[in-house]
Amino acid sequence: MLMFIPGIAKSHLVKVSCILSLLCFFAFSSIAQQTDKPQKDLKNTIHVNLTNPIFSGGRSFILGYERVLNKRRSFSVNLGTNGFPSLNIINSDSAKISTIRGQKGFNASVDYRFYLAKENKYVAPRGVYIGPYYSFNYFDKKHNWQVKSTSGSTLNVESDVSLTIHTIGAQLGYQFILWRRLAIDMILLGPGVAGYNLKAELGSNLSVSDKEKLLEKLNDALADKFPGYSLVINDTDFQKRGTAKTTSLGFRYMIQVGFRF
């Protein structure tokens, strides 16, 4: 997963910590039972991303494929769907969501891994690795709103909010191999440079002041859902124009469970 905005909410941190604790327990239990007996090389691993559903909800499902090139190198590719988190502004006095008209999202990433010889007793894909990565994330969500205008009337308004992120960076991770066939892959550190493009299209029946009011509500909801949002998105531009483009910090961390063959 690309956590495209630096930082992490407390509830998310608790979930990730619980997963890490359980995975580490099983990993170390398995390591204690493994032997150095020669076995046929397994060069392929299919991964399932566990982290994205925590942040993006059940609509997120990402599969990965890792191919070992030699004893110290591999590459991996990840593809799947992303979910746009729910916006917590349903019961606002001035604006509320009546229905969700549609939502979609997409995630794609690729990385090249160097498994460190000095740090690892075993060959790839087991142990500490470093390497470059590229990731792409796209989110889109359409709503129907009931907006209380400055004139006192209630307007039905459609909105379409999209967020696109391109990130290039370097990562540090560790992959456990359990019972030979099971893999637990953890990208622990993945700083990068990211390009963000946030855009909100609103119905044309809104006045300038009503549009700014609704954009302010959207901005507050996005800041609540995406930790570190205000560090990379220009709030002023978004609330005035409904768009914000910037290049800033990006970050990647991910937990995957895989099957080797």
TIPAKE-888926 format. One record per residue (C-alpha): residue number from 0; residue in one letter; z, x, y. Coordinates in nm, 4 decimals. Layout:
BEGIN
<dogu seq="NUM" type="a" z="Z" x="X" y="Y"/>
...
This chain:
BEGIN
<dogu seq="0" type="m" z="0.0000" x="0.0000" y="0.0000"/>
<dogu seq="1" type="l" z="-0.0590" x="0.0975" y="0.3538"/>
<dogu seq="2" type="m" z="0.2376" x="0.0066" y="0.5612"/>
<dogu seq="3" type="f" z="0.0246" x="0.0116" y="0.8710"/>
<dogu seq="4" type="i" z="0.3050" x="-0.0149" y="1.1249"/>
<dogu seq="5" type="p" z="0.5845" x="0.2446" y="1.1150"/>
<dogu seq="6" type="g" z="0.9317" x="0.1192" y="1.0246"/>
<dogu seq="7" type="i" z="1.0684" x="-0.1316" y="0.7784"/>
<dogu seq="8" type="a" z="1.2792" x="-0.4463" y="0.8109"/>
<dogu seq="9" type="k" z="1.6224" x="-0.4527" y="0.6464"/>
<dogu seq="10" type="s" z="1.5308" x="-0.7279" y="0.3984"/>
<dogu seq="11" type="h" z="1.2244" x="-0.5332" y="0.2901"/>
<dogu seq="12" type="l" z="1.4278" x="-0.2137" y="0.2612"/>
<dogu seq="13" type="v" z="1.6755" x="-0.3843" y="0.0263"/>
<dogu seq="14" type="k" z="1.3931" x="-0.5098" y="-0.1977"/>
<dogu seq="15" type="v" z="1.2242" x="-0.1700" y="-0.2110"/>
<dogu seq="16" type="s" z="1.5569" x="0.0047" y="-0.2799"/>
<dogu seq="17" type="c" z="1.6305" x="-0.2270" y="-0.5733"/>
<dogu seq="18" type="i" z="1.2861" x="-0.1660" y="-0.7234"/>
<dogu seq="19" type="l" z="1.3205" x="0.2106" y="-0.6806"/>
<dogu seq="20" type="s" z="1.6637" x="0.2122" y="-0.8456"/>
<dogu seq="21" type="l" z="1.5412" x="0.0189" y="-1.1498"/>
<dogu seq="22" type="l" z="1.2262" x="0.2260" y="-1.1876"/>
<dogu seq="23" type="c" z="1.4154" x="0.5543" y="-1.1595"/>
<dogu seq="24" type="f" z="1.6629" x="0.4382" y="-1.4239"/>
<dogu seq="25" type="f" z="1.3850" x="0.3625" y="-1.6725"/>
<dogu seq="26" type="a" z="1.1994" x="0.6802" y="-1.5785"/>
<dogu seq="27" type="f" z="1.4907" x="0.9130" y="-1.6418"/>
<dogu seq="28" type="s" z="1.5816" x="0.7268" y="-1.9612"/>
<dogu seq="29" type="s" z="1.2296" x="0.7829" y="-2.0897"/>
<dogu seq="30" type="i" z="1.2159" x="1.1495" y="-1.9855"/>
<dogu seq="31" type="a" z="1.5268" x="1.2198" y="-2.1911"/>
<dogu seq="32" type="q" z="1.3470" x="1.0895" y="-2.5017"/>
<dogu seq="33" type="q" z="1.0138" x="1.2685" y="-2.4538"/>
<dogu seq="34" type="t" z="0.9098" x="1.5792" y="-2.6459"/>
<dogu seq="35" type="d" z="0.6571" x="1.8564" y="-2.5862"/>
<dogu seq="36" type="k" z="0.4622" x="1.7636" y="-2.8999"/>
<dogu seq="37" type="p" z="0.0837" x="1.8022" y="-2.8338"/>
<dogu seq="38" type="q" z="-0.0998" x="1.4713" y="-2.7995"/>
<dogu seq="39" type="k" z="-0.4460" x="1.3530" y="-2.7048"/>
<dogu seq="40" type="d" z="-0.5086" x="1.3596" y="-2.3296"/>
<dogu seq="41" type="l" z="-0.5104" x="1.0234" y="-2.1521"/>
<dogu seq="42" type="k" z="-0.7238" x="1.0660" y="-1.8413"/>
<dogu seq="43" type="n" z="-0.7334" x="0.7079" y="-1.7065"/>
<dogu seq="44" type="t" z="-0.4637" x="0.4885" y="-1.5540"/>
<dogu seq="45" type="i" z="-0.4858" x="0.1302" y="-1.4286"/>
<dogu seq="46" type="h" z="-0.2184" x="0.0562" y="-1.1661"/>
<dogu seq="47" type="v" z="-0.0765" x="-0.2676" y="-1.0281"/>
<dogu seq="48" type="n" z="0.0624" x="-0.2500" y="-0.6738"/>
<dogu seq="49" type="l" z="0.4207" x="-0.3834" y="-0.6518"/>
<dogu seq="50" type="t" z="0.4858" x="-0.3129" y="-0.2846"/>
<dogu seq="51" type="n" z="0.2272" x="-0.5261" y="-0.1052"/>
<dogu seq="52" type="p" z="0.3485" x="-0.8605" y="-0.2468"/>
<dogu seq="53" type="i" z="0.6941" x="-0.7865" y="-0.1016"/>
<dogu seq="54" type="f" z="0.5547" x="-0.7529" y="0.2516"/>
<dogu seq="55" type="s" z="0.2506" x="-0.9795" y="0.2408"/>
<dogu seq="56" type="g" z="0.3573" x="-1.2475" y="-0.0056"/>
<dogu seq="57" type="g" z="0.2113" x="-1.3815" y="-0.3280"/>
<dogu seq="58" type="r" z="-0.1467" x="-1.3778" y="-0.1964"/>
<dogu seq="59" type="s" z="-0.1508" x="-0.9998" y="-0.2251"/>
<dogu seq="60" type="f" z="-0.2848" x="-0.8559" y="-0.5506"/>
<dogu seq="61" type="i" z="-0.4132" x="-0.4963" y="-0.5624"/>
<dogu seq="62" type="l" z="-0.5326" x="-0.2977" y="-0.8632"/>
<dogu seq="63" type="g" z="-0.5744" x="0.0785" y="-0.8727"/>
<dogu seq="64" type="y" z="-0.7592" x="0.3225" y="-1.0955"/>
<dogu seq="65" type="e" z="-0.6683" x="0.6922" y="-1.1290"/>
<dogu seq="66" type="r" z="-0.8919" x="0.9424" y="-1.3066"/>
<dogu seq="67" type="v" z="-0.7675" x="1.2871" y="-1.4044"/>
<dogu seq="68" type="l" z="-1.0239" x="1.5588" y="-1.3253"/>
<dogu seq="69" type="n" z="-0.8366" x="1.8565" y="-1.4682"/>
<dogu seq="70" type="k" z="-0.4809" x="1.9728" y="-1.5308"/>
<dogu seq="71" type="r" z="-0.3892" x="1.9707" y="-1.1605"/>
<dogu seq="72" type="r" z="-0.6220" x="1.7265" y="-0.9870"/>
<dogu seq="73" type="s" z="-0.7132" x="1.3578" y="-0.9879"/>
<dogu seq="74" type="f" z="-0.8479" x="1.0861" y="-0.7607"/>
<dogu seq="75" type="s" z="-0.7553" x="0.7199" y="-0.7288"/>
<dogu seq="76" type="v" z="-0.9144" x="0.4044" y="-0.5901"/>
<dogu seq="77" type="n" z="-0.7358" x="0.0790" y="-0.4995"/>
<dogu seq="78" type="l" z="-0.8960" x="-0.2600" y="-0.4319"/>
<dogu seq="79" type="g" z="-0.7534" x="-0.6079" y="-0.3887"/>
<dogu seq="80" type="t" z="-0.6569" x="-0.9018" y="-0.1735"/>
<dogu seq="81" type="n" z="-0.4052" x="-0.9016" y="0.1095"/>
<dogu seq="82" type="g" z="-0.2000" x="-1.1886" y="0.2485"/>
<dogu seq="83" type="f" z="-0.1194" x="-1.2449" y="0.6151"/>
<dogu seq="84" type="p" z="0.2583" x="-1.3093" y="0.6430"/>
<dogu seq="85" type="s" z="0.3737" x="-1.6513" y="0.7625"/>
<dogu seq="86" type="l" z="0.4436" x="-1.6784" y="1.1353"/>
<dogu seq="87" type="n" z="0.7943" x="-1.8003" y="1.2184"/>
<dogu seq="88" type="i" z="0.7048" x="-2.0206" y="1.5142"/>
<dogu seq="89" type="i" z="0.6540" x="-2.3547" y="1.3411"/>
<dogu seq="90" type="n" z="0.9307" x="-2.5410" y="1.5249"/>
<dogu seq="91" type="s" z="0.8821" x="-2.4076" y="1.8767"/>
<dogu seq="92" type="d" z="0.9251" x="-2.6653" y="2.1539"/>
<dogu seq="93" type="s" z="0.6022" x="-2.5657" y="2.3284"/>
<dogu seq="94" type="a" z="0.3836" x="-2.4854" y="2.0267"/>
<dogu seq="95" type="k" z="0.4009" x="-2.5532" y="1.6563"/>
<dogu seq="96" type="i" z="0.1713" x="-2.5027" y="1.3603"/>
<dogu seq="97" type="s" z="0.0532" x="-2.8307" y="1.2096"/>
<dogu seq="98" type="t" z="-0.1612" x="-2.6878" y="0.9284"/>
<dogu seq="99" type="i" z="-0.2978" x="-2.3620" y="0.7927"/>
<dogu seq="100" type="r" z="-0.6777" x="-2.3969" y="0.7823"/>
<dogu seq="101" type="g" z="-0.7439" x="-2.0828" y="0.5858"/>
<dogu seq="102" type="q" z="-0.6395" x="-1.7249" y="0.5203"/>
<dogu seq="103" type="k" z="-0.7854" x="-1.4164" y="0.3619"/>
<dogu seq="104" type="g" z="-0.7291" x="-1.0452" y="0.3441"/>
<dogu seq="105" type="f" z="-0.8639" x="-0.7325" y="0.1817"/>
<dogu seq="106" type="n" z="-0.7292" x="-0.3888" y="0.0956"/>
<dogu seq="107" type="a" z="-0.9208" x="-0.0781" y="-0.0102"/>
<dogu seq="108" type="s" z="-0.8031" x="0.2804" y="-0.0323"/>
<dogu seq="109" type="v" z="-0.8965" x="0.6101" y="-0.1916"/>
<dogu seq="110" type="d" z="-0.7049" x="0.9360" y="-0.2313"/>
<dogu seq="111" type="y" z="-0.7447" x="1.2806" y="-0.3842"/>
<dogu seq="112" type="r" z="-0.4404" x="1.4280" y="-0.5554"/>
<dogu seq="113" type="f" z="-0.3256" x="1.7842" y="-0.6153"/>
<dogu seq="114" type="y" z="-0.0440" x="1.8007" y="-0.8716"/>
<dogu seq="115" type="l" z="0.1620" x="2.1056" y="-0.7746"/>
<dogu seq="116" type="a" z="0.1744" x="2.3714" y="-1.0462"/>
<dogu seq="117" type="k" z="0.4926" x="2.5348" y="-0.9177"/>
<dogu seq="118" type="e" z="0.6800" x="2.2063" y="-0.8987"/>
<dogu seq="119" type="n" z="0.5625" x="2.0423" y="-1.2216"/>
<dogu seq="120" type="k" z="0.6399" x="2.1341" y="-1.5796"/>
<dogu seq="121" type="y" z="0.3709" x="1.8944" y="-1.7040"/>
<dogu seq="122" type="v" z="0.0015" x="1.8537" y="-1.6179"/>
<dogu seq="123" type="a" z="-0.1613" x="1.5723" y="-1.4171"/>
<dogu seq="124" type="p" z="-0.1016" x="1.2855" y="-1.3759"/>
<dogu seq="125" type="r" z="0.2714" x="1.3520" y="-1.4097"/>
<dogu seq="126" type="g" z="0.4931" x="1.4978" y="-1.1385"/>
<dogu seq="127" type="v" z="0.4780" x="1.5822" y="-0.7692"/>
<dogu seq="128" type="y" z="0.1439" x="1.5534" y="-0.5917"/>
<dogu seq="129" type="i" z="0.0008" x="1.5861" y="-0.2408"/>
<dogu seq="130" type="g" z="-0.3389" x="1.5064" y="-0.0949"/>
<dogu seq="131" type="p" z="-0.5484" x="1.3216" y="0.1640"/>
<dogu seq="132" type="y" z="-0.6068" x="0.9464" y="0.1700"/>
<dogu seq="133" type="y" z="-0.8109" x="0.6813" y="0.3498"/>
<dogu seq="134" type="s" z="-0.7194" x="0.3143" y="0.3584"/>
<dogu seq="135" type="f" z="-0.8635" x="-0.0060" y="0.5010"/>
<dogu seq="136" type="n" z="-0.6687" x="-0.3270" y="0.5564"/>
<dogu seq="137" type="y" z="-0.7989" x="-0.6587" y="0.6855"/>
<dogu seq="138" type="f" z="-0.5985" x="-0.9767" y="0.7526"/>
<dogu seq="139" type="d" z="-0.7187" x="-1.3123" y="0.8819"/>
<dogu seq="140" type="k" z="-0.5404" x="-1.6431" y="0.9237"/>
<dogu seq="141" type="k" z="-0.6558" x="-1.9740" y="1.0780"/>
<dogu seq="142" type="h" z="-0.4158" x="-2.2406" y="1.2063"/>
<dogu seq="143" type="n" z="-0.4186" x="-2.5844" y="1.3642"/>
<dogu seq="144" type="w" z="-0.1639" x="-2.6109" y="1.6448"/>
<dogu seq="145" type="q" z="0.0037" x="-2.8777" y="1.8499"/>
<dogu seq="146" type="v" z="0.0510" x="-2.7260" y="2.1937"/>
<dogu seq="147" type="k" z="0.2438" x="-2.8840" y="2.4792"/>
<dogu seq="148" type="s" z="0.0334" x="-2.8146" y="2.7887"/>
<dogu seq="149" type="t" z="0.1605" x="-2.7501" y="3.1399"/>
<dogu seq="150" type="s" z="0.0451" x="-3.1020" y="3.2330"/>
<dogu seq="151" type="g" z="0.2802" x="-3.2530" y="2.9744"/>
<dogu seq="152" type="s" z="0.0175" x="-3.3656" y="2.7226"/>
<dogu seq="153" type="t" z="0.0005" x="-3.2465" y="2.3608"/>
<dogu seq="154" type="l" z="-0.3191" x="-3.0677" y="2.2587"/>
<dogu seq="155" type="n" z="-0.4593" x="-3.0000" y="1.9137"/>
<dogu seq="156" type="v" z="-0.5741" x="-2.6376" y="1.9131"/>
<dogu seq="157" type="e" z="-0.7403" x="-2.4195" y="1.6512"/>
<dogu seq="158" type="s" z="-0.6656" x="-2.0477" y="1.6259"/>
<dogu seq="159" type="d" z="-0.8089" x="-1.7570" y="1.4280"/>
<dogu seq="160" type="v" z="-0.5978" x="-1.4378" y="1.4214"/>
<dogu seq="161" type="s" z="-0.7360" x="-1.1221" y="1.2579"/>
<dogu seq="162" type="l" z="-0.6068" x="-0.7680" y="1.2206"/>
<dogu seq="163" type="t" z="-0.8123" x="-0.4705" y="1.1003"/>
<dogu seq="164" type="i" z="-0.6674" x="-0.1249" y="1.0282"/>
<dogu seq="165" type="h" z="-0.8383" x="0.2004" y="0.9300"/>
<dogu seq="166" type="t" z="-0.6039" x="0.4886" y="0.8395"/>
<dogu seq="167" type="i" z="-0.6605" x="0.8528" y="0.7464"/>
<dogu seq="168" type="g" z="-0.3665" x="1.0703" y="0.6484"/>
<dogu seq="169" type="a" z="-0.1891" x="1.2889" y="0.3941"/>
<dogu seq="170" type="q" z="0.0589" x="1.1779" y="0.1301"/>
<dogu seq="171" type="l" z="0.3374" x="1.3097" y="-0.0896"/>
<dogu seq="172" type="g" z="0.4189" x="1.1286" y="-0.4110"/>
<dogu seq="173" type="y" z="0.5630" x="1.1467" y="-0.7583"/>
<dogu seq="174" type="q" z="0.4372" x="0.9867" y="-1.0790"/>
<dogu seq="175" type="f" z="0.6593" x="0.9297" y="-1.3804"/>
<dogu seq="176" type="i" z="0.5090" x="0.8962" y="-1.7274"/>
<dogu seq="177" type="l" z="0.7189" x="0.6831" y="-1.9627"/>
<dogu seq="178" type="w" z="0.6623" x="0.6505" y="-2.3364"/>
<dogu seq="179" type="r" z="0.3242" x="0.8193" y="-2.2799"/>
<dogu seq="180" type="r" z="0.1353" x="0.4991" y="-2.1857"/>
<dogu seq="181" type="l" z="0.3426" x="0.3668" y="-1.8958"/>
<dogu seq="182" type="a" z="0.3184" x="0.5191" y="-1.5469"/>
<dogu seq="183" type="i" z="0.5306" x="0.4633" y="-1.2379"/>
<dogu seq="184" type="d" z="0.3561" x="0.5938" y="-0.9290"/>
<dogu seq="185" type="m" z="0.5478" x="0.6257" y="-0.6018"/>
<dogu seq="186" type="i" z="0.3881" x="0.7364" y="-0.2752"/>
<dogu seq="187" type="l" z="0.6996" x="0.8453" y="-0.0877"/>
<dogu seq="188" type="l" z="0.5567" x="0.9833" y="0.2350"/>
<dogu seq="189" type="g" z="0.2153" x="0.9140" y="0.3876"/>
<dogu seq="190" type="p" z="0.1831" x="0.9748" y="0.7636"/>
<dogu seq="191" type="g" z="-0.1581" x="0.9282" y="0.9196"/>
<dogu seq="192" type="v" z="-0.3692" x="0.8284" y="1.2185"/>
<dogu seq="193" type="a" z="-0.4654" x="0.4614" y="1.2312"/>
<dogu seq="194" type="g" z="-0.7084" x="0.2518" y="1.4312"/>
<dogu seq="195" type="y" z="-0.5844" x="-0.1031" y="1.4972"/>
<dogu seq="196" type="n" z="-0.7946" x="-0.3999" y="1.6080"/>
<dogu seq="197" type="l" z="-0.6012" x="-0.7224" y="1.6691"/>
<dogu seq="198" type="k" z="-0.7875" x="-1.0326" y="1.7827"/>
<dogu seq="199" type="a" z="-0.6900" x="-1.3966" y="1.8422"/>
<dogu seq="200" type="e" z="-0.9500" x="-1.6674" y="1.9081"/>
<dogu seq="201" type="l" z="-0.8093" x="-1.9907" y="2.0517"/>
<dogu seq="202" type="g" z="-0.9598" x="-2.3333" y="2.1127"/>
<dogu seq="203" type="s" z="-1.1540" x="-2.3746" y="2.4377"/>
<dogu seq="204" type="n" z="-0.9545" x="-2.6842" y="2.5418"/>
<dogu seq="205" type="l" z="-0.6649" x="-2.4688" y="2.6673"/>
<dogu seq="206" type="s" z="-0.6100" x="-2.3753" y="3.0306"/>
<dogu seq="207" type="v" z="-0.5531" x="-2.0101" y="3.1207"/>
<dogu seq="208" type="s" z="-0.1773" x="-2.0588" y="3.1514"/>
<dogu seq="209" type="d" z="-0.1537" x="-2.2524" y="2.8232"/>
<dogu seq="210" type="k" z="-0.3587" x="-1.9881" y="2.6464"/>
<dogu seq="211" type="e" z="-0.1294" x="-1.7112" y="2.7706"/>
<dogu seq="212" type="k" z="0.1725" x="-1.9139" y="2.6594"/>
<dogu seq="213" type="l" z="0.0333" x="-1.9527" y="2.3067"/>
<dogu seq="214" type="l" z="-0.0662" x="-1.5856" y="2.2917"/>
<dogu seq="215" type="e" z="0.2881" x="-1.4938" y="2.3899"/>
<dogu seq="216" type="k" z="0.4200" x="-1.7005" y="2.0972"/>
<dogu seq="217" type="l" z="0.1740" x="-1.5338" y="1.8609"/>
<dogu seq="218" type="n" z="0.2695" x="-1.1914" y="1.9901"/>
<dogu seq="219" type="d" z="0.6415" x="-1.2574" y="1.9343"/>
<dogu seq="220" type="a" z="0.5765" x="-1.3827" y="1.5801"/>
<dogu seq="221" type="l" z="0.3624" x="-1.0806" y="1.4893"/>
<dogu seq="222" type="a" z="0.6272" x="-0.8447" y="1.6288"/>
<dogu seq="223" type="d" z="0.8859" x="-1.0191" y="1.4114"/>
<dogu seq="224" type="k" z="0.6755" x="-0.9855" y="1.0945"/>
<dogu seq="225" type="f" z="0.5438" x="-0.6304" y="1.1389"/>
<dogu seq="226" type="p" z="0.8168" x="-0.3695" y="1.2020"/>
<dogu seq="227" type="g" z="0.7114" x="-0.1192" y="1.4694"/>
<dogu seq="228" type="y" z="0.4481" x="-0.3606" y="1.6051"/>
<dogu seq="229" type="s" z="0.5286" x="-0.2885" y="1.9708"/>
<dogu seq="230" type="l" z="0.4906" x="0.0863" y="1.9112"/>
<dogu seq="231" type="v" z="0.1200" x="0.0615" y="1.8307"/>
<dogu seq="232" type="i" z="-0.0024" x="-0.2655" y="1.9875"/>
<dogu seq="233" type="n" z="-0.0357" x="-0.3156" y="2.3633"/>
<dogu seq="234" type="d" z="0.1564" x="-0.6406" y="2.4139"/>
<dogu seq="235" type="t" z="0.0260" x="-0.6893" y="2.7677"/>
<dogu seq="236" type="d" z="-0.3404" x="-0.6689" y="2.6668"/>
<dogu seq="237" type="f" z="-0.2943" x="-0.9048" y="2.3756"/>
<dogu seq="238" type="q" z="-0.1037" x="-1.1687" y="2.5725"/>
<dogu seq="239" type="k" z="-0.3643" x="-1.1691" y="2.8514"/>
<dogu seq="240" type="r" z="-0.6920" x="-1.1267" y="2.6619"/>
<dogu seq="241" type="g" z="-0.6106" x="-1.2099" y="2.3021"/>
<dogu seq="242" type="t" z="-0.7352" x="-0.8687" y="2.1865"/>
<dogu seq="243" type="a" z="-0.5811" x="-0.5247" y="2.1469"/>
<dogu seq="244" type="k" z="-0.7462" x="-0.2058" y="2.0220"/>
<dogu seq="245" type="t" z="-0.5596" x="0.1189" y="1.9818"/>
<dogu seq="246" type="t" z="-0.5359" x="0.4405" y="1.7839"/>
<dogu seq="247" type="s" z="-0.1829" x="0.5362" y="1.6912"/>
<dogu seq="248" type="l" z="0.0487" x="0.6303" y="1.4053"/>
<dogu seq="249" type="g" z="-0.0051" x="0.4918" y="1.0586"/>
<dogu seq="250" type="f" z="0.2006" x="0.5184" y="0.7425"/>
<dogu seq="251" type="r" z="0.1479" x="0.4684" y="0.3725"/>
<dogu seq="252" type="y" z="0.4064" x="0.4105" y="0.1010"/>
<dogu seq="253" type="m" z="0.3604" x="0.2364" y="-0.2270"/>
<dogu seq="254" type="i" z="0.5091" x="0.1701" y="-0.5692"/>
<dogu seq="255" type="q" z="0.2734" x="0.1051" y="-0.8600"/>
<dogu seq="256" type="v" z="0.3147" x="0.0448" y="-1.2303"/>
<dogu seq="257" type="g" z="0.0308" x="0.1616" y="-1.4522"/>
<dogu seq="258" type="f" z="-0.1067" x="0.1677" y="-1.8048"/>
<dogu seq="259" type="r" z="-0.2690" x="0.4887" y="-1.9332"/>
<dogu seq="260" type="f" z="-0.5597" x="0.5095" y="-2.1718"/>
